[in-house]
Amino acid sequence: MSIIDTTQDLEAFCLAAANYPYVTIDTEFMRDKTYYAKLCLIQIAYPEKGKNSFALIDPLSEKLSLKPFFDLLANESVLKVLHSGRQDLEIFFNKTGVLPKPIFDTQIAAMVCGFGDQVAYETLVNQIAEKKIDKSSRFTDWSKRPLSDKQINYALTDVTYLRPIYEKLKDEINNSNRLSWVKEEFDILFYGVFFKDMVLIFKVHSDDIGKEMKYSNKQHRGNTGEGQFHLNRQTFKHHLDYHLFKTLTYGELLEWLK
């Protein structure tokens, strides 16, 4: 397995992945010094044996355009499987203005299957894939190149073990006839509007986000190519009336996100 750092190699991998019913996806990013997350690595796998069925994509490479990957995200015949994918989806939306569809979040699915609220990926790896993850590379600097072997191995486990986890949870949900309910949960998104002493949390269906949030993909200083939400007075009032979910202090927000 080599790290994909050219558009040609990425296109070849994504064309192969598009032939399968689903792909597993994860990202590594840095958020310490920028308002928006800096995408540093993309991990992806499809359901096939062999080293060609998984890859690491280097978005920092000057020889690579992410367009083939974004085209795969937009391919509605391929299910995108993530674990606790809120931040990954935020990154993809900020880059493209489009949310990947359809998606399957194994954290939500695991809750339905009795693993508890906000179950950690490591727990599912232990209990379903019956593997152990070396977490020593979890908080390393993913923007530095070259990546170490430990970083590469850690990053790959985020998508290779996700395949049997998805298969197991999918079967359990299908057997319990809860698939339609779970799919509805996958399409619910949360976002926040931040004030000096409080945060308003809104809840919206993914089908409505492009219609109501007035997304702009214009460039912003320090965040070339990334966008942000623009809520004018009329739009903000609409969101207050129809999508307000919680009003939190910053302390309550930290507790809610745990």
Residue pairs with C-beta under 8 A, 6 or more apart in sequence:
1 51
1 52
1 54
1 55
1 56
1 156
3 55
3 56
3 57
3 58
3 147
3 152
4 10
4 13
4 55
4 56
4 57
4 58
4 64
5 58
5 61
5 63
5 64
6 61
6 63
6 64
7 63
7 64
7 65
7 67
7 68
10 57
10 64
10 65
10 66
10 68
10 69
11 68
13 44
13 55
13 68
14 68
14 69
14 71
14 72
15 68
16 46
16 52
17 23
17 44
17 46
17 72
17 78
18 72
18 75
18 77
18 78
20 46
20 47
20 48
20 78
21 47
21 78
21 79
22 46
22 47
22 78
22 79
22 80
22 81
22 104
22 166
23 44
23 45
23 46
23 72
23 78
23 79
23 80
23 81
24 44
24 45
24 46
24 81
24 82
24 159
24 160
24 162
24 163
24 166
25 42
25 43
25 44
25 80
25 81
25 82
25 85
25 88
25 159
26 42
26 43
26 82
26 83
26 88
26 155
26 158
26 159
26 162
27 39
27 40
27 41
27 42
27 43
27 87
27 88
27 91
28 40
28 41
28 43
28 142
28 155
29 37
29 38
29 39
29 40
29 41
29 87
29 91
29 142
30 37
30 38
30 40
30 141
30 142
30 143
31 37
31 38
34 222
34 223
35 222
35 223
36 91
36 94
36 223
36 226
36 228
37 87
37 90
37 91
37 94
38 143
39 59
39 91
39 95
40 59
40 60
40 142
40 143
41 56
41 57
41 58
41 59
41 142
41 147
41 155
42 56
42 57
42 59
42 66
42 69
43 54
43 55
43 56
43 57
43 155
43 156
43 158
43 159
44 54
44 55
44 57
44 69
44 159
45 53
45 54
45 55
45 156
45 159
45 160
45 162
45 163
46 53
46 54
47 53
47 163
47 167
54 156
54 159
54 160
56 147
56 152
56 155
56 156
57 64
57 66
57 69
58 64
58 145
59 66
60 143
60 145
66 95
70 92
70 95
70 96
70 98
72 78
73 80
73 92
73 96
73 98
73 100
74 96
74 98
74 100
74 101
76 101
76 102
79 102
79 103
79 104
80 100
80 101
80 102
80 103
80 104
81 103
81 104
81 106
81 162
81 163
81 166
82 88
82 89
82 103
82 104
82 105
82 106
82 162
83 105
83 106
83 107
83 121
83 124
83 158
83 162
83 165
84 105
84 107
84 118
84 121
85 103
85 105
85 107
86 189
86 190
89 99
89 100
89 103
89 189
92 98
92 99
92 100
93 99
93 209
93 215
94 226
94 227
94 228
95 225
95 226
96 217
97 210
97 215
97 217
97 227
98 210
99 189
99 206
99 209
101 206
102 183
102 186
103 186
103 187
104 166
104 170
104 186
105 185
105 186
106 121
106 124
106 162
106 165
106 166
106 169
107 118
107 119
107 121
108 182
108 185
108 186
109 166
109 169
109 170
109 173
109 182
110 116
110 119
110 124
110 169
111 117
111 118
111 119
112 173
112 176
112 178
112 181
112 182
113 169
113 172
113 173
113 176
115 123
115 124
115 127
118 258
121 133
121 158
121 162
122 133
122 135
124 165
125 131
125 132
125 133
125 157
125 161
125 165
126 132
128 164
128 165
128 168
128 169
129 161
129 164
129 165
131 157
131 161
133 154
133 157
133 161
134 150
134 153
134 154
135 154
136 150
136 154
137 148
137 150
137 151
137 153
137 154
137 155
138 154
140 148
140 151
142 151
147 155
173 179
173 182
187 205
187 206
187 207
188 203
188 204
188 205
188 206
189 203
189 204
189 205
189 206
189 209
190 201
190 202
190 203
190 245
191 201
191 202
191 204
191 213
191 229
192 199
192 200
192 201
192 202
192 253
193 199
193 200
193 202
193 231
193 236
197 249
197 250
198 247
198 248
198 249
198 250
199 247
199 248
199 249
199 250
199 253
200 240
200 244
200 246
200 247
201 244
201 245
201 246
201 247
201 248
201 253
201 256
202 239
202 243
202 244
202 245
203 243
203 244
203 245
204 212
204 213
204 239
204 243
209 215
212 235
212 238
212 239
213 229
213 230
213 231
213 235
214 229
214 230
214 231
214 232
214 235
215 227
215 229
215 230
216 227
216 228
216 230
217 225
217 227
218 227
219 225
219 226
220 226
220 227
220 228
231 239
246 256
248 256
